[in-house]
Amino acid sequence: MKKPDIHEDVFPTAEDDVGVARLAPDTAQTRSGSYRLAYDDENFLLRDELRPARLQLEFLKPELLQQEYGIHSTVVIFGSARIVDEEAAKKHFHAMEEQVDANPDDPALLRKLEISERIL
C-alpha cells in the first residue's frame, strides 16, 4: 500500500491559500496590506529586512528546478567577466560622478555611482 503524501491529503497549496484570501469580502480591513498573505505581498517581500530570505530563495529556486528536471549534479565555472581593470573603473566612476552632478536628485544615478565606487 502506497503511503499517502501528507501535502496532498492535509495541507492546502500556497495557491489554494491565496485563492481563499482573495475570496474575503472587500472591507477596509481586507484592503489593508497587513491582511495580505506575506508571500503574496510584493511590498512586504521587497523590504530591506527580508534580503536574507530573498537570498535564500535565490539559492533554492535553481535547486528545485534542477530536481524537477532530474538534474543531479552540475559543474559551475567562475570567470572574471565582471572584473574591470583599474583605468576603466576610474573612467566609469568619473563619468557617473558627472552624471550625478548634472542630476543630483536621480536615485537611479546615485545607486549607479555607489556601485561604480565599489567596483573601483
Biopython code that builds the backbone (N, CA, C, O; Angstrom):
import numpy as np
from Bio.PDB.StructureBuilder import StructureBuilder

atoms = [
    (1, "MET", "N", (0.835, -1.182, 0.000)),
    (1, "MET", "CA", (0.000, 0.000, 0.000)),
    (1, "MET", "C", (0.883, 1.250, 0.000)),
    (1, "MET", "O", (1.806, 1.358, 0.807)),
    (2, "LYS", "N", (0.599, 2.201, -0.912)),
    (2, "LYS", "CA", (1.381, 3.425, -1.035)),
    (2, "LYS", "C", (1.072, 4.371, 0.122)),
    (2, "LYS", "O", (-0.086, 4.632, 0.448)),
    (3, "LYS", "N", (2.131, 4.869, 0.722)),
    (3, "LYS", "CA", (1.974, 5.827, 1.813)),
    (3, "LYS", "C", (1.505, 7.156, 1.215)),
    (3, "LYS", "O", (2.142, 7.666, 0.293)),
    (4, "PRO", "N", (0.408, 7.727, 1.718)),
    (4, "PRO", "CA", (-0.093, 8.989, 1.153)),
    (4, "PRO", "C", (0.875, 10.137, 1.423)),
    (4, "PRO", "O", (1.503, 10.202, 2.480)),
    (5, "ASP", "N", (0.986, 11.037, 0.456)),
    (5, "ASP", "CA", (1.801, 12.237, 0.624)),
    (5, "ASP", "C", (1.031, 13.189, 1.527)),
    (5, "ASP", "O", (-0.086, 13.595, 1.208)),
    (6, "ILE", "N", (1.637, 13.541, 2.659)),
    (6, "ILE", "CA", (0.937, 14.377, 3.643)),
    (6, "ILE", "C", (0.517, 15.712, 3.043)),
    (6, "ILE", "O", (-0.508, 16.273, 3.429)),
    (7, "HIS", "N", (1.304, 16.222, 2.101)),
    (7, "HIS", "CA", (0.973, 17.506, 1.497)),
    (7, "HIS", "C", (-0.269, 17.407, 0.610)),
    (7, "HIS", "O", (-1.009, 18.382, 0.476)),
    (8, "GLU", "N", (-0.498, 16.275, 0.022)),
    (8, "GLU", "CA", (-1.667, 16.109, -0.841)),
    (8, "GLU", "C", (-2.943, 15.957, -0.030)),
    (8, "GLU", "O", (-4.006, 16.405, -0.460)),
    (9, "ASP", "N", (-2.855, 15.346, 1.109)),
    (9, "ASP", "CA", (-4.057, 14.989, 1.862)),
    (9, "ASP", "C", (-4.429, 15.958, 2.977)),
    (9, "ASP", "O", (-5.595, 16.016, 3.365)),
    (10, "VAL", "N", (-3.476, 16.715, 3.500)),
    (10, "VAL", "CA", (-3.750, 17.503, 4.688)),
    (10, "VAL", "C", (-3.668, 19.011, 4.440)),
    (10, "VAL", "O", (-4.570, 19.757, 4.820)),
    (11, "PHE", "N", (-2.602, 19.447, 3.812)),
    (11, "PHE", "CA", (-2.347, 20.873, 3.704)),
    (11, "PHE", "C", (-2.777, 21.434, 2.348)),
    (11, "PHE", "O", (-2.545, 20.810, 1.313)),
    (12, "PRO", "N", (-3.404, 22.615, 2.357)),
    (12, "PRO", "CA", (-3.715, 23.257, 1.081)),
    (12, "PRO", "C", (-2.418, 23.788, 0.452)),
    (12, "PRO", "O", (-1.425, 24.009, 1.146)),
    (13, "THR", "N", (-2.445, 23.983, -0.839)),
    (13, "THR", "CA", (-1.273, 24.547, -1.513)),
    (13, "THR", "C", (-1.223, 26.050, -1.273)),
    (13, "THR", "O", (-2.192, 26.649, -0.806)),
    (14, "ALA", "N", (-0.094, 26.643, -1.593)),
    (14, "ALA", "CA", (0.023, 28.096, -1.477)),
    (14, "ALA", "C", (-0.992, 28.780, -2.379)),
    (14, "ALA", "O", (-1.573, 29.799, -2.005)),
    (15, "GLU", "N", (-1.207, 28.220, -3.568)),
    (15, "GLU", "CA", (-2.201, 28.788, -4.487)),
    (15, "GLU", "C", (-3.605, 28.728, -3.877)),
    (15, "GLU", "O", (-4.393, 29.663, -4.021)),
    (16, "ASP", "N", (-3.911, 27.607, -3.188)),
    (16, "ASP", "CA", (-5.205, 27.490, -2.510)),
    (16, "ASP", "C", (-5.363, 28.586, -1.454)),
    (16, "ASP", "O", (-6.417, 29.213, -1.356)),
    (17, "ASP", "N", (-4.312, 28.810, -0.670)),
    (17, "ASP", "CA", (-4.369, 29.832, 0.378)),
    (17, "ASP", "C", (-4.609, 31.220, -0.213)),
    (17, "ASP", "O", (-5.417, 31.992, 0.304)),
    (18, "VAL", "N", (-3.907, 31.526, -1.289)),
    (18, "VAL", "CA", (-4.079, 32.827, -1.934)),
    (18, "VAL", "C", (-5.498, 32.949, -2.475)),
    (18, "VAL", "O", (-6.131, 33.995, -2.328)),
    (19, "GLY", "N", (-5.996, 31.898, -3.093)),
    (19, "GLY", "CA", (-7.348, 31.924, -3.626)),
    (19, "GLY", "C", (-8.390, 32.164, -2.559)),
    (19, "GLY", "O", (-9.322, 32.942, -2.764)),
    (20, "VAL", "N", (-8.246, 31.507, -1.423)),
    (20, "VAL", "CA", (-9.186, 31.692, -0.313)),
    (20, "VAL", "C", (-9.086, 33.124, 0.223)),
    (20, "VAL", "O", (-10.106, 33.751, 0.513)),
    (21, "ALA", "N", (-7.878, 33.633, 0.353)),
    (21, "ALA", "CA", (-7.711, 35.002, 0.861)),
    (21, "ALA", "C", (-8.362, 36.012, -0.074)),
    (21, "ALA", "O", (-8.907, 37.017, 0.383)),
    (22, "ARG", "N", (-8.311, 35.759, -1.365)),
    (22, "ARG", "CA", (-8.915, 36.681, -2.334)),
    (22, "ARG", "C", (-10.439, 36.612, -2.324)),
    (22, "ARG", "O", (-11.099, 37.500, -2.864)),
    (23, "LEU", "N", (-10.998, 35.588, -1.729)),
    (23, "LEU", "CA", (-12.456, 35.472, -1.628)),
    (23, "LEU", "C", (-13.021, 36.267, -0.448)),
    (23, "LEU", "O", (-14.237, 36.398, -0.308)),
    (24, "ALA", "N", (-12.140, 36.791, 0.392)),
    (24, "ALA", "CA", (-12.589, 37.550, 1.556)),
    (24, "ALA", "C", (-13.380, 38.772, 1.090)),
    (24, "ALA", "O", (-13.081, 39.336, 0.037)),
    (25, "PRO", "N", (-14.370, 39.179, 1.851)),
    (25, "PRO", "CA", (-15.175, 40.347, 1.455)),
    (25, "PRO", "C", (-14.316, 41.604, 1.382)),
    (25, "PRO", "O", (-13.314, 41.724, 2.087)),
    (26, "ASP", "N", (-14.715, 42.536, 0.526)),
    (26, "ASP", "CA", (-13.986, 43.787, 0.345)),
    (26, "ASP", "C", (-14.362, 44.745, 1.474)),
    (26, "ASP", "O", (-15.431, 45.354, 1.466)),
    (27, "THR", "N", (-13.455, 44.861, 2.442)),
    (27, "THR", "CA", (-13.665, 45.762, 3.575)),
    (27, "THR", "C", (-12.393, 46.569, 3.776)),
    (27, "THR", "O", (-11.368, 46.283, 3.157)),
    (28, "ALA", "N", (-12.454, 47.563, 4.629)),
    (28, "ALA", "CA", (-11.256, 48.353, 4.940)),
    (28, "ALA", "C", (-10.151, 47.444, 5.481)),
    (28, "ALA", "O", (-8.974, 47.635, 5.175)),
    (29, "GLN", "N", (-10.534, 46.475, 6.271)),
    (29, "GLN", "CA", (-9.555, 45.553, 6.851)),
    (29, "GLN", "C", (-8.891, 44.718, 5.766)),
    (29, "GLN", "O", (-7.665, 44.605, 5.750)),
    (30, "THR", "N", (-9.665, 44.132, 4.862)),
    (30, "THR", "CA", (-9.079, 43.244, 3.853)),
    (30, "THR", "C", (-8.314, 44.016, 2.789)),
    (30, "THR", "O", (-7.497, 43.427, 2.081)),
    (31, "ARG", "N", (-8.554, 45.316, 2.655)),
    (31, "ARG", "CA", (-7.772, 46.122, 1.709)),
    (31, "ARG", "C", (-6.424, 46.510, 2.294)),
    (31, "ARG", "O", (-5.534, 46.935, 1.558)),
    (32, "SER", "N", (-6.260, 46.374, 3.586)),
    (32, "SER", "CA", (-5.009, 46.716, 4.253)),
    (32, "SER", "C", (-3.910, 45.740, 3.852)),
    (32, "SER", "O", (-4.149, 44.539, 3.735)),
    (33, "GLY", "N", (-2.698, 46.266, 3.642)),
    (33, "GLY", "CA", (-1.554, 45.415, 3.309)),
    (33, "GLY", "C", (-1.239, 44.400, 4.390)),
    (33, "GLY", "O", (-0.702, 43.331, 4.100)),
    (34, "SER", "N", (-1.569, 44.723, 5.641)),
    (34, "SER", "CA", (-1.288, 43.785, 6.738)),
    (34, "SER", "C", (-2.175, 42.553, 6.677)),
    (34, "SER", "O", (-1.878, 41.549, 7.323)),
    (35, "TYR", "N", (-3.252, 42.611, 5.917)),
    (35, "TYR", "CA", (-4.164, 41.476, 5.806)),
    (35, "TYR", "C", (-3.700, 40.469, 4.757)),
    (35, "TYR", "O", (-4.057, 39.293, 4.822)),
    (36, "ARG", "N", (-2.900, 40.932, 3.787)),
    (36, "ARG", "CA", (-2.445, 40.036, 2.713)),
    (36, "ARG", "C", (-1.474, 38.989, 3.247)),
    (36, "ARG", "O", (-0.726, 39.231, 4.193)),
    (37, "LEU", "N", (-1.507, 37.823, 2.616)),
    (37, "LEU", "CA", (-0.541, 36.782, 2.960)),
    (37, "LEU", "C", (0.860, 37.289, 2.626)),
    (37, "LEU", "O", (1.058, 37.937, 1.599)),
    (38, "ALA", "N", (1.814, 37.002, 3.476)),
    (38, "ALA", "CA", (3.167, 37.535, 3.305)),
    (38, "ALA", "C", (3.760, 37.182, 1.941)),
    (38, "ALA", "O", (4.369, 38.032, 1.292)),
    (39, "TYR", "N", (3.587, 35.937, 1.503)),
    (39, "TYR", "CA", (4.208, 35.523, 0.249)),
    (39, "TYR", "C", (3.445, 35.997, -0.972)),
    (39, "TYR", "O", (3.887, 35.774, -2.099)),
    (40, "ASP", "N", (2.293, 36.656, -0.768)),
    (40, "ASP", "CA", (1.520, 37.223, -1.879)),
    (40, "ASP", "C", (1.549, 38.754, -1.827)),
    (40, "ASP", "O", (0.765, 39.414, -2.508)),
    (41, "ASP", "N", (2.439, 39.306, -1.031)),
    (41, "ASP", "CA", (2.531, 40.749, -0.830)),
    (41, "ASP", "C", (3.906, 41.234, -1.278)),
    (41, "ASP", "O", (4.877, 41.163, -0.525)),
    (42, "GLU", "N", (3.976, 41.724, -2.509)),
    (42, "GLU", "CA", (5.264, 42.141, -3.077)),
    (42, "GLU", "C", (5.921, 43.254, -2.258)),
    (42, "GLU", "O", (7.135, 43.231, -2.055)),
    (43, "ASN", "N", (5.139, 44.226, -1.786)),
    (43, "ASN", "CA", (5.711, 45.308, -0.977)),
    (43, "ASN", "C", (6.394, 44.758, 0.272)),
    (43, "ASN", "O", (7.455, 45.241, 0.666)),
    (44, "PHE", "N", (5.796, 43.764, 0.885)),
    (44, "PHE", "CA", (6.395, 43.142, 2.063)),
    (44, "PHE", "C", (7.667, 42.382, 1.686)),
    (44, "PHE", "O", (8.696, 42.523, 2.346)),
    (45, "LEU", "N", (7.591, 41.577, 0.625)),
    (45, "LEU", "CA", (8.742, 40.761, 0.220)),
    (45, "LEU", "C", (9.950, 41.595, -0.179)),
    (45, "LEU", "O", (11.084, 41.130, -0.065)),
    (46, "LEU", "N", (9.725, 42.818, -0.646)),
    (46, "LEU", "CA", (10.822, 43.658, -1.112)),
    (46, "LEU", "C", (11.416, 44.546, -0.016)),
    (46, "LEU", "O", (12.271, 45.384, -0.300)),
    (47, "ARG", "N", (10.977, 44.373, 1.218)),
    (47, "ARG", "CA", (11.555, 45.148, 2.319)),
    (47, "ARG", "C", (13.026, 44.778, 2.503)),
    (47, "ARG", "O", (13.416, 43.628, 2.300)),
    (48, "ASP", "N", (13.832, 45.760, 2.888)),
    (48, "ASP", "CA", (15.264, 45.517, 3.101)),
    (48, "ASP", "C", (15.514, 44.423, 4.135)),
    (48, "ASP", "O", (16.467, 43.653, 4.013)),
    (49, "GLU", "N", (14.656, 44.357, 5.153)),
    (49, "GLU", "CA", (14.855, 43.361, 6.212)),
    (49, "GLU", "C", (14.711, 41.933, 5.701)),
    (49, "GLU", "O", (15.178, 40.995, 6.349)),
    (50, "LEU", "N", (14.075, 41.758, 4.555)),
    (50, "LEU", "CA", (13.856, 40.415, 4.021)),
    (50, "LEU", "C", (14.906, 39.999, 2.998)),
    (50, "LEU", "O", (14.764, 38.963, 2.348)),
    (51, "ARG", "N", (15.952, 40.795, 2.852)),
    (51, "ARG", "CA", (17.013, 40.439, 1.903)),
    (51, "ARG", "C", (17.573, 39.036, 2.163)),
    (51, "ARG", "O", (17.776, 38.289, 1.205)),
    (52, "PRO", "N", (17.833, 38.642, 3.427)),
    (52, "PRO", "CA", (18.330, 37.274, 3.653)),
    (52, "PRO", "C", (17.350, 36.205, 3.166)),
    (52, "PRO", "O", (17.767, 35.185, 2.618)),
    (53, "ALA", "N", (16.068, 36.432, 3.362)),
    (53, "ALA", "CA", (15.072, 35.450, 2.898)),
    (53, "ALA", "C", (15.055, 35.387, 1.376)),
    (53, "ALA", "O", (14.952, 34.306, 0.796)),
    (54, "ARG", "N", (15.157, 36.558, 0.723)),
    (54, "ARG", "CA", (15.186, 36.565, -0.749)),
    (54, "ARG", "C", (16.438, 35.867, -1.267)),
    (54, "ARG", "O", (16.384, 35.146, -2.263)),
    (55, "LEU", "N", (17.568, 36.080, -0.589)),
    (55, "LEU", "CA", (18.807, 35.419, -0.993)),
    (55, "LEU", "C", (18.665, 33.903, -0.867)),
    (55, "LEU", "O", (19.104, 33.161, -1.746)),
    (56, "GLN", "N", (18.060, 33.452, 0.211)),
    (56, "GLN", "CA", (17.834, 32.018, 0.390)),
    (56, "GLN", "C", (16.955, 31.474, -0.734)),
    (56, "GLN", "O", (17.214, 30.384, -1.244)),
    (57, "LEU", "N", (15.928, 32.211, -1.123)),
    (57, "LEU", "CA", (15.065, 31.791, -2.230)),
    (57, "LEU", "C", (15.835, 31.737, -3.546)),
    (57, "LEU", "O", (15.580, 30.869, -4.380)),
    (58, "GLU", "N", (16.783, 32.670, -3.736)),
    (58, "GLU", "CA", (17.587, 32.657, -4.968)),
    (58, "GLU", "C", (18.443, 31.388, -5.053)),
    (58, "GLU", "O", (18.693, 30.883, -6.147)),
    (59, "PHE", "N", (18.884, 30.882, -3.922)),
    (59, "PHE", "CA", (19.631, 29.620, -3.916)),
    (59, "PHE", "C", (18.698, 28.424, -4.100)),
    (59, "PHE", "O", (19.041, 27.458, -4.782)),
    (60, "LEU", "N", (17.538, 28.496, -3.495)),
    (60, "LEU", "CA", (16.604, 27.377, -3.514)),
    (60, "LEU", "C", (15.937, 27.188, -4.878)),
    (60, "LEU", "O", (15.710, 26.057, -5.306)),
    (61, "LYS", "N", (15.626, 28.285, -5.556)),
    (61, "LYS", "CA", (14.892, 28.202, -6.827)),
    (61, "LYS", "C", (15.607, 27.320, -7.857)),
    (61, "LYS", "O", (14.987, 26.390, -8.373)),
    (62, "PRO", "N", (16.883, 27.570, -8.180)),
    (62, "PRO", "CA", (17.519, 26.701, -9.176)),
    (62, "PRO", "C", (17.666, 25.257, -8.694)),
    (62, "PRO", "O", (17.610, 24.325, -9.497)),
    (63, "GLU", "N", (17.853, 25.073, -7.399)),
    (63, "GLU", "CA", (17.963, 23.719, -6.860)),
    (63, "GLU", "C", (16.680, 22.935, -7.111)),
    (63, "GLU", "O", (16.725, 21.793, -7.570)),
    (64, "LEU", "N", (15.536, 23.548, -6.810)),
    (64, "LEU", "CA", (14.256, 22.873, -7.017)),
    (64, "LEU", "C", (13.984, 22.631, -8.506)),
    (64, "LEU", "O", (13.496, 21.568, -8.889)),
    (65, "LEU", "N", (14.301, 23.617, -9.334)),
    (65, "LEU", "CA", (14.097, 23.441, -10.780)),
    (65, "LEU", "C", (14.958, 22.306, -11.323)),
    (65, "LEU", "O", (14.497, 21.514, -12.146)),
    (66, "GLN", "N", (16.193, 22.224, -10.872)),
    (66, "GLN", "CA", (17.064, 21.129, -11.325)),
    (66, "GLN", "C", (16.519, 19.785, -10.864)),
    (66, "GLN", "O", (16.563, 18.811, -11.616)),
    (67, "GLN", "N", (16.017, 19.719, -9.660)),
    (67, "GLN", "CA", (15.419, 18.469, -9.189)),
    (67, "GLN", "C", (14.225, 18.087, -10.053)),
    (67, "GLN", "O", (14.060, 16.915, -10.393)),
    (68, "GLU", "N", (13.383, 19.065, -10.416)),
    (68, "GLU", "CA", (12.221, 18.790, -11.261)),
    (68, "GLU", "C", (12.628, 18.207, -12.611)),
    (68, "GLU", "O", (11.922, 17.364, -13.165)),
    (69, "TYR", "N", (13.754, 18.651, -13.133)),
    (69, "TYR", "CA", (14.215, 18.179, -14.433)),
    (69, "TYR", "C", (15.156, 16.977, -14.336)),
    (69, "TYR", "O", (15.710, 16.539, -15.344)),
    (70, "GLY", "N", (15.334, 16.447, -13.129)),
    (70, "GLY", "CA", (16.153, 15.260, -12.957)),
    (70, "GLY", "C", (17.650, 15.529, -13.036)),
    (70, "GLY", "O", (18.428, 14.609, -13.286)),
    (71, "ILE", "N", (18.059, 16.763, -12.830)),
    (71, "ILE", "CA", (19.491, 17.120, -12.843)),
    (71, "ILE", "C", (20.033, 16.882, -11.440)),
    (71, "ILE", "O", (19.602, 17.514, -10.476)),
    (72, "HIS", "N", (20.988, 15.956, -11.342)),
    (72, "HIS", "CA", (21.501, 15.577, -10.026)),
    (72, "HIS", "C", (22.853, 16.192, -9.697)),
    (72, "HIS", "O", (23.231, 16.263, -8.528)),
    (73, "SER", "N", (23.581, 16.634, -10.704)),
    (73, "SER", "CA", (24.866, 17.272, -10.432)),
    (73, "SER", "C", (25.172, 18.267, -11.552)),
    (73, "SER", "O", (24.712, 18.114, -12.684)),
    (74, "THR", "N", (25.938, 19.261, -11.215)),
    (74, "THR", "CA", (26.318, 20.289, -12.178)),
    (74, "THR", "C", (27.774, 20.669, -11.960)),
    (74, "THR", "O", (28.383, 20.305, -10.954)),
    (75, "VAL", "N", (28.316, 21.399, -12.910)),
    (75, "VAL", "CA", (29.655, 21.970, -12.789)),
    (75, "VAL", "C", (29.493, 23.476, -12.925)),
    (75, "VAL", "O", (28.853, 23.956, -13.861)),
    (76, "VAL", "N", (30.066, 24.210, -12.001)),
    (76, "VAL", "CA", (29.991, 25.667, -12.041)),
    (76, "VAL", "C", (31.391, 26.198, -12.314)),
    (76, "VAL", "O", (32.357, 25.819, -11.653)),
    (77, "ILE", "N", (31.481, 27.082, -13.300)),
    (77, "ILE", "CA", (32.764, 27.695, -13.643)),
    (77, "ILE", "C", (32.656, 29.183, -13.375)),
    (77, "ILE", "O", (31.790, 29.867, -13.920)),
    (78, "PHE", "N", (33.540, 29.670, -12.534)),
    (78, "PHE", "CA", (33.548, 31.093, -12.225)),
    (78, "PHE", "C", (34.577, 31.770, -13.115)),
    (78, "PHE", "O", (35.717, 31.316, -13.219)),
    (79, "GLY", "N", (34.173, 32.843, -13.747)),
    (79, "GLY", "CA", (35.072, 33.576, -14.628)),
    (79, "GLY", "C", (35.347, 34.962, -14.094)),
    (79, "GLY", "O", (34.907, 35.323, -13.003)),
    (80, "SER", "N", (36.071, 35.723, -14.867)),
    (80, "SER", "CA", (36.455, 37.066, -14.435)),
    (80, "SER", "C", (35.786, 38.145, -15.279)),
    (80, "SER", "O", (36.307, 39.255, -15.387)),
    (81, "ALA", "N", (34.659, 37.840, -15.865)),
    (81, "ALA", "CA", (33.982, 38.785, -16.747)),
    (81, "ALA", "C", (33.574, 40.068, -16.025)),
    (81, "ALA", "O", (33.436, 41.111, -16.664)),
    (82, "ARG", "N", (33.381, 40.014, -14.730)),
    (82, "ARG", "CA", (32.924, 41.202, -14.005)),
    (82, "ARG", "C", (34.086, 42.003, -13.427)),
    (82, "ARG", "O", (33.872, 43.067, -12.846)),
    (83, "ILE", "N", (35.302, 41.512, -13.577)),
    (83, "ILE", "CA", (36.450, 42.235, -13.048)),
    (83, "ILE", "C", (36.892, 43.256, -14.088)),
    (83, "ILE", "O", (37.239, 42.910, -15.217)),
    (84, "VAL", "N", (36.871, 44.519, -13.680)),
    (84, "VAL", "CA", (37.217, 45.619, -14.577)),
    (84, "VAL", "C", (38.603, 46.112, -14.216)),
    (84, "VAL", "O", (38.947, 46.206, -13.038)),
    (85, "ASP", "N", (39.412, 46.431, -15.239)),
    (85, "ASP", "CA", (40.742, 46.955, -14.921)),
    (85, "ASP", "C", (40.592, 48.332, -14.276)),
    (85, "ASP", "O", (39.582, 49.010, -14.464)),
    (86, "GLU", "N", (41.600, 48.731, -13.520)),
    (86, "GLU", "CA", (41.511, 49.945, -12.697)),
    (86, "GLU", "C", (41.251, 51.196, -13.532)),
    (86, "GLU", "O", (40.454, 52.046, -13.136)),
    (87, "GLU", "N", (41.907, 51.317, -14.671)),
    (87, "GLU", "CA", (41.735, 52.514, -15.502)),
    (87, "GLU", "C", (40.290, 52.643, -16.006)),
    (87, "GLU", "O", (39.716, 53.732, -15.979)),
    (88, "ALA", "N", (39.709, 51.532, -16.463)),
    (88, "ALA", "CA", (38.319, 51.560, -16.939)),
    (88, "ALA", "C", (37.366, 51.861, -15.787)),
    (88, "ALA", "O", (36.376, 52.571, -15.965)),
    (89, "ALA", "N", (37.663, 51.323, -14.608)),
    (89, "ALA", "CA", (36.815, 51.581, -13.439)),
    (89, "ALA", "C", (36.864, 53.056, -13.055)),
    (89, "ALA", "O", (35.838, 53.635, -12.696)),
    (90, "LYS", "N", (38.037, 53.666, -13.125)),
    (90, "LYS", "CA", (38.165, 55.092, -12.814)),
    (90, "LYS", "C", (37.368, 55.936, -13.804)),
    (90, "LYS", "O", (36.661, 56.864, -13.411)),
    (91, "LYS", "N", (37.486, 55.609, -15.096)),
    (91, "LYS", "CA", (36.762, 56.364, -16.123)),
    (91, "LYS", "C", (35.259, 56.268, -15.895)),
    (91, "LYS", "O", (34.545, 57.267, -15.983)),
    (92, "HIS", "N", (34.786, 55.065, -15.603)),
    (92, "HIS", "CA", (33.352, 54.876, -15.380)),
    (92, "HIS", "C", (32.896, 55.635, -14.140)),
    (92, "HIS", "O", (31.834, 56.256, -14.143)),
    (93, "PHE", "N", (33.696, 55.583, -13.086)),
    (93, "PHE", "CA", (33.345, 56.286, -11.849)),
    (93, "PHE", "C", (33.249, 57.786, -12.084)),
    (93, "PHE", "O", (32.298, 58.422, -11.630)),
    (94, "HIS", "N", (34.236, 58.367, -12.799)),
    (94, "HIS", "CA", (34.219, 59.811, -13.057)),
    (94, "HIS", "C", (33.051, 60.196, -13.968)),
    (94, "HIS", "O", (32.464, 61.265, -13.804)),
    (95, "ALA", "N", (32.716, 59.338, -14.917)),
    (95, "ALA", "CA", (31.557, 59.605, -15.777)),
    (95, "ALA", "C", (30.267, 59.590, -14.958)),
    (95, "ALA", "O", (29.375, 60.409, -15.177)),
    (96, "MET", "N", (30.176, 58.652, -14.013)),
    (96, "MET", "CA", (28.993, 58.590, -13.159)),
    (96, "MET", "C", (28.918, 59.816, -12.245)),
    (96, "MET", "O", (27.832, 60.337, -11.991)),
    (97, "GLU", "N", (30.070, 60.274, -11.754)),
    (97, "GLU", "CA", (30.087, 61.482, -10.925)),
    (97, "GLU", "C", (29.540, 62.679, -11.701)),
    (97, "GLU", "O", (28.780, 63.481, -11.159)),
    (98, "GLU", "N", (29.930, 62.795, -12.970)),
    (98, "GLU", "CA", (29.448, 63.900, -13.803)),
    (98, "GLU", "C", (27.939, 63.806, -14.006)),
    (98, "GLU", "O", (27.239, 64.818, -13.959)),
    (99, "GLN", "N", (27.442, 62.601, -14.230)),
    (99, "GLN", "CA", (26.004, 62.429, -14.420)),
    (99, "GLN", "C", (25.233, 62.785, -13.153)),
    (99, "GLN", "O", (24.173, 63.409, -13.218)),
    (100, "VAL", "N", (25.769, 62.386, -12.003)),
    (100, "VAL", "CA", (25.108, 62.690, -10.725)),
    (100, "VAL", "C", (25.172, 64.190, -10.452)),
    (100, "VAL", "O", (24.215, 64.765, -9.933)),
    (101, "ASP", "N", (26.293, 64.830, -10.799)),
    (101, "ASP", "CA", (26.387, 66.280, -10.615)),
    (101, "ASP", "C", (25.326, 66.999, -11.440)),
    (101, "ASP", "O", (24.773, 68.008, -11.003)),
    (102, "ALA", "N", (25.041, 66.476, -12.637)),
    (102, "ALA", "CA", (24.035, 67.082, -13.510)),
    (102, "ALA", "C", (22.610, 66.767, -13.041)),
    (102, "ALA", "O", (21.689, 67.546, -13.286)),
    (103, "ASN", "N", (22.430, 65.628, -12.369)),
    (103, "ASN", "CA", (21.108, 65.188, -11.896)),
    (103, "ASN", "C", (21.213, 64.674, -10.462)),
    (103, "ASN", "O", (21.070, 63.472, -10.238)),
    (104, "PRO", "N", (21.458, 65.544, -9.493)),
    (104, "PRO", "CA", (21.728, 65.078, -8.122)),
    (104, "PRO", "C", (20.544, 64.416, -7.408)),
    (104, "PRO", "O", (20.733, 63.760, -6.384)),
    (105, "ASP", "N", (19.346, 64.578, -7.930)),
    (105, "ASP", "CA", (18.176, 64.008, -7.264)),
    (105, "ASP", "C", (17.701, 62.704, -7.896)),
    (105, "ASP", "O", (16.645, 62.188, -7.531)),
    (106, "ASP", "N", (18.468, 62.170, -8.836)),
    (106, "ASP", "CA", (18.074, 60.939, -9.534)),
    (106, "ASP", "C", (18.563, 59.727, -8.730)),
    (106, "ASP", "O", (19.763, 59.451, -8.704)),
    (107, "PRO", "N", (17.640, 58.998, -8.069)),
    (107, "PRO", "CA", (18.065, 57.871, -7.227)),
    (107, "PRO", "C", (18.742, 56.757, -8.026)),
    (107, "PRO", "O", (19.629, 56.083, -7.503)),
    (108, "ALA", "N", (18.345, 56.553, -9.270)),
    (108, "ALA", "CA", (18.970, 55.501, -10.086)),
    (108, "ALA", "C", (20.429, 55.842, -10.354)),
    (108, "ALA", "O", (21.299, 54.973, -10.293)),
    (109, "LEU", "N", (20.693, 57.114, -10.652)),
    (109, "LEU", "CA", (22.082, 57.526, -10.889)),
    (109, "LEU", "C", (22.907, 57.439, -9.610)),
    (109, "LEU", "O", (24.067, 57.027, -9.647)),
    (110, "LEU", "N", (22.320, 57.821, -8.483)),
    (110, "LEU", "CA", (23.038, 57.722, -7.205)),
    (110, "LEU", "C", (23.410, 56.275, -6.906)),
    (110, "LEU", "O", (24.507, 55.994, -6.424)),
    (111, "ARG", "N", (22.495, 55.367, -7.194)),
    (111, "ARG", "CA", (22.763, 53.931, -6.980)),
    (111, "ARG", "C", (23.891, 53.463, -7.895)),
    (111, "ARG", "O", (24.781, 52.730, -7.464)),
    (112, "LYS", "N", (23.852, 53.890, -9.168)),
    (112, "LYS", "CA", (24.911, 53.506, -10.114)),
    (112, "LYS", "C", (26.256, 54.063, -9.689)),
    (112, "LYS", "O", (27.287, 53.413, -9.863)),
    (113, "LEU", "N", (26.248, 55.264, -9.134)),
    (113, "LEU", "CA", (27.505, 55.855, -8.635)),
    (113, "LEU", "C", (28.061, 55.033, -7.481)),
    (113, "LEU", "O", (29.265, 54.785, -7.420)),
    (114, "GLU", "N", (27.193, 54.608, -6.564)),
    (114, "GLU", "CA", (27.629, 53.755, -5.443)),
    (114, "GLU", "C", (28.248, 52.461, -5.945)),
    (114, "GLU", "O", (29.290, 52.027, -5.453)),
    (115, "ILE", "N", (27.603, 51.852, -6.921)),
    (115, "ILE", "CA", (28.119, 50.594, -7.482)),
    (115, "ILE", "C", (29.461, 50.831, -8.143)),
    (115, "ILE", "O", (30.397, 50.052, -7.965)),
    (116, "SER", "N", (29.553, 51.913, -8.911)),
    (116, "SER", "CA", (30.799, 52.238, -9.594)),
    (116, "SER", "C", (31.939, 52.460, -8.594)),
    (116, "SER", "O", (33.078, 52.056, -8.826)),
    (117, "GLU", "N", (31.604, 53.107, -7.487)),
    (117, "GLU", "CA", (32.614, 53.345, -6.452)),
    (117, "GLU", "C", (33.098, 52.041, -5.834)),
    (117, "GLU", "O", (34.292, 51.876, -5.581)),
    (118, "ARG", "N", (32.161, 51.103, -5.588)),
    (118, "ARG", "CA", (32.561, 49.802, -5.023)),
    (118, "ARG", "C", (33.435, 49.018, -6.012)),
    (118, "ARG", "O", (34.399, 48.360, -5.619)),
    (119, "ILE", "N", (33.084, 49.100, -7.289)),
    (119, "ILE", "CA", (33.884, 48.383, -8.298)),
    (119, "ILE", "C", (35.301, 48.948, -8.329)),
    (119, "ILE", "O", (36.281, 48.211, -8.438)),
    (120, "LEU", "N", (35.384, 50.282, -8.231)),
    (120, "LEU", "CA", (36.705, 50.941, -8.234)),
    (120, "LEU", "C", (37.498, 50.523, -7.009)),
    (120, "LEU", "O", (38.632, 50.966, -6.826)),
]
sb = StructureBuilder()
sb.init_structure("model")
sb.init_model(0)
sb.init_chain("A")
sb.init_seg("    ")
for serial, (resi, resn, name, xyz) in enumerate(atoms, 1):
    if name == "N":
        sb.init_residue(resn, " ", resi, " ")
    sb.init_atom(name, np.array(xyz, "f"), 0.0, 1.0, " ", f" {name:<3s}", serial, name[0])
structure = sb.get_structure()
